Amino acid sequence: MSSPRYTIHIYNYHPDDILHLAVHADRLGFEALWAGEHYILPQSYSGEHPSEAADGAAHKALTANVLGPHVRIYDPWFLLGMVAGATKWLKIGTAIVIVPLNNPLLLARHTVTAHDLSGGRFMLGTGAGWLREEFDAVGIPFEQRGSRLDETIEILRKAWAGGYFGHEGRHFRFDPVQISSHPVDVPIICGGNSGPALRRVARVADAWINSANITLDQARRLRETIVAEREAQGSAGRPFRYYVKPFHNADVPGFIDAGFEDIVLWGPNVWSDDPAVPLDQKIRQLESVAAELGIRAPADRQGDSQ
């Protein structure tokens, strides 16, 4: 097994924290920074976050932390552009972008721009979405989210091949257009823990990232489902990565022992999201986590940060 790779998932952070965290994660040898997103915060909503939380109370608490009126959300493209400009090695990714709420050609433009301007460091984390009120607010049928995601991924693959392409599908039709004159290599990471999401993962994704945080037992079970689906769909031979988000840093060694090589650390577990905490304390927290997990920057990174 190769050495573990550690990435960081952020949500509801102050802009200064995002920039400082990115620069020091870049210096210390973390592999990537993921930005979550929502477009709106509805005043009232009926659904709950599709996590693996054990009970209804846990689901409600998680959903409140994602959609509460105190939550600070930003457009991921501008946010990740800021991070890319302030770092040299750190990969940037969406975890996830709610694909059905996007026009596929505009999304293709975003992804090609993110790829080219970051020097190929961009990863597209995708999801179908779960918040009906968000779809209602922008006029996209909630029931079409799965088929819109599937068709958009098809269009993105065409756009990334370079040159002119057209499309005629259930939701989108257009004559030949060009988004990029050259091919781009953007990994597609599909999120989700549900049956339809995992079947999509097996069918089209280069990697999987779970929703919210999960226990090791849950991660194993979901991996088994993906493996079985990939075998059934004849995609088992294609390179594939599992991005898993443990609840706590102390749980990480168990995930490593179970063969998970791509660990996603929850932002507040490595860098306090409290604006009142002094910057030097946050830096020491990140350095401590790196030391505890054995994260070491390659020689060309050490002592060099922007």
N, C-alpha and C positions, 0 to 999 in steps of 0.2 A: 504493500500500500504506500502511496506517495504521502508526503507531508501534508497535514491539514492546512486548509486555506480559510482565513477568517475575514468575514465581511461584517458590516455594521448597517443596521436598518434604523432610519430616523423618521420621526413623525412628531409634529407639534413642538418644534424647536424655534428659538429666537434666531434671527439671521446671523448675528455675531457668533453664536454657538456653532452653527452649521459650518461656517468658514473656518473657525479655529479647529474644530473637530477634524475637518477634512485635511487640513494642512498637517496636523500632528499624526493622524492616521496614515497619511502618505509617508511621513518621515519614519514611522515606526515599523512599517511592513505589513499593515493590513491590506487586504487585496481589493476591497471595493466598498463603496458607500451606496446604499439603496435609499431612495426617497419614495415614501408612500404618498397617496393622493386621494382627495375627494374634491369635487368641484364646488359643492355647496354644503352648508350645514342647515338642514331643515329644522324648523322650529318644533315640529312634531313628526314622528315616524313610527311605523308599525313593525318593521323588521328588526332582526338582531344579527350581529356580526357572525359570519359562518365559520366560527372557530371550533376547536375540539374541546372547548371548556366543558367541565363535568356537569354543570347544572345551570338552571335558568338564571339564578342570581349572578353567576359568574359571567354569563353571556350579557346580561343587562349592564353589569359594571364595565365590561370591555366596550360595549357599544357606546356607553356614555363617555368613555375616555376617547373614543374615536370621533364622536359627533357632538359632544357637549359644547355649549356656547363659549366656553373658555378656550377651545381648541384653535390653534393658529395653523392654517393650511396655506400652502403656496403652490403655484403652478410648478410642476416638476421640471419642465424644460428650462425655465429661467434659472431655477435653483441648481440644477445639475450643470448648466452652463457656467454658473459662478464657481462651482466646485472644480470643474474641469480646468478653468482658467487659473485656479489657484494651486493646482497640484500637477505632478509630473507622471506619476505611476498609478495612482489610485484609479481603479475602474469605477464607472458610474452606472447606475441602473435604476429603473423604475420598478417598484415592488408594492403595488403594481399600478400600471396605467389602466383605467377603465375603458377598454378598447371600444365597446359598442357605442359609447357616447361621442366618439370621434369620427369625422369623415376620414376614410382610409387614405385618400391622397394627401390630405393635410398631415395625417399621422406619419405617412411615409416621408414627407418633407422634414418633419421634426426629427425622425430617426436618422435620416441620412445626414442632416446637419450635425446632430449630436455625435454621430460616428466620425465624420470628417474633422470636425473642429476639436475633438478630443484625441485625435490620433488613433482611432480604432478602439477606444477604451469603453465604448458604450454597450450596454446590455439592455434588451427590452423585456421587462417583466410585464406580463399581460394577465388580465382577468376579465371575467364577464360582468362583474359587478353584482351587488346584492341589495342595494338600497333603492326600492321602487320610487320613492319620492324624488330621488336624484334624476331618474329617467323621466319622470313626469314633468319636472321643472324645465327640462330642455327639449321635451317633445319627442322622445325616442320610446317606442313601445317596449316595455319591460320584458314582455314575453318573447321578444325577438333577440334578446341579448346574446344567447348562445350561438345562433345562426349568424348574427352580425359579426361576432368575434371570429368565427371560423372563416367567413368570407373575407374579412379584413386581413387575416393572416395570409390567405391566398394572394391577395393583392399586394401585400407587403413583400412577399417573396418575389413577385414579378418586378416590383419597383427596385428591389435590391440587386436584381440580376444586371441592371444597367441597360440603357437604351430605351427605345419606345416599346410600349405595351398597351394593350386594350383589355377590356374586361366586360363580360356580360354575365350577371348572376342574379340571384333572387333579390338582393337589396341594392346593388350598385351596377351601373352600366355606363361605360364611357368609351369613346374612340381612343386610338393610340395617343399616349402622352408620354413624356419623359420626366422622371424625378431626378435621376442621376445618370450621367453619361458613362460612369464606370461602375463595376460591381462593388458592393459593400458587404462586409461580413458582420451581420448583427445577430448575435445569439438570441433566440426566442426562449424565454423562461415563462412557463405557464404556471399560474398560481391556482390554489384551491385544494380542498380536501374532499369535495363531494364526488359521487360516482361520475356524473357527466364531465366534471373538471378533470378527473384522473384519466378518463378515456381520451379526452382531448390531449392531455399531456403525452400519453403513449403514442398518439397519432401524429402530432405535429411538432412537439417541443424538443429543444436541445437540452432542456433542464427543467426541473420542477422546484418550486418554492412553496412551502406550506403556508396556510392562512394562520395569522396570529402566532402563538407559541404552542408547542406540543411537548408531551412527555416522550421518553425514549420508546416506550411500548407503542404509543400512537404512531411514532415515526416508522418503526419497524413494520407495523400493520399497513400503513399507507405505502411504504416502499414495496411490500409484497404485492399489493394490488397493482401498482404501476408495472412491476416486473411481469406479472401475469398478463396484463393488458398489452404490454409491448411484445411479448411472445405471441399472443393471439393475433396481433396486427402485423406481425412480421418485421417489426422494427427493433428487435432486441439487439441486433448487431451494430446499431448506430451509436456512436459515442453519446454519453448521457451523464448528467450531473444531478445530484440531489442537494438542494440548498435547504437546510433544516434550521429551525429557530427554537432552541431550548428555552425553557422558562428562566433558568438561572445559569450563571457562568460556572457554578459548581457542578452542573449537570454535564458539562461539555466532555470530560474524559470518557464518560459512559457512551456518548454518541460516537466518539472517535473509536473506541474499542469495538463498537458495533459496525464499523466500516463506513461511517459517514465522514466524508473528507471535506465537505464545504459547510462550514458552520456560520450561521447568521446570528450575530450578537445583537440583542435588543439595545437600542441607543442608551437609555438611562442606566443600563447595567455597566456601561463603559465610560459614559460622559454625562454628568448630571444635567437634567433638563431644567433645573431651577436657576433662573437668571441671577438670583442673589448669591449663588455660590461663586467664590472668586475664581478667576481664570486659572491661576497657578494650581489651585486644588483640583480643578477638572483635568488639567494636563497630567498631574501626578496620578489621578485615578486611571487615566488611559494608559499611562506608562506601566502602572502596576498590573493592569489586566494583561498587557502585552507580555510582561515578564512572567506572570503566573501561567500563561498559556504557551509560553515558549515561542512567542512571535518575535522573529528577528528580521530586520530589514536586510535585503541584499547589500553587499559592500558598496555598490554605487549609490545607494540611498543615504547611507549613514553620514550624519553631519551635514546633509544637504536638504534644505526645504526652502520653499519660496516665501 
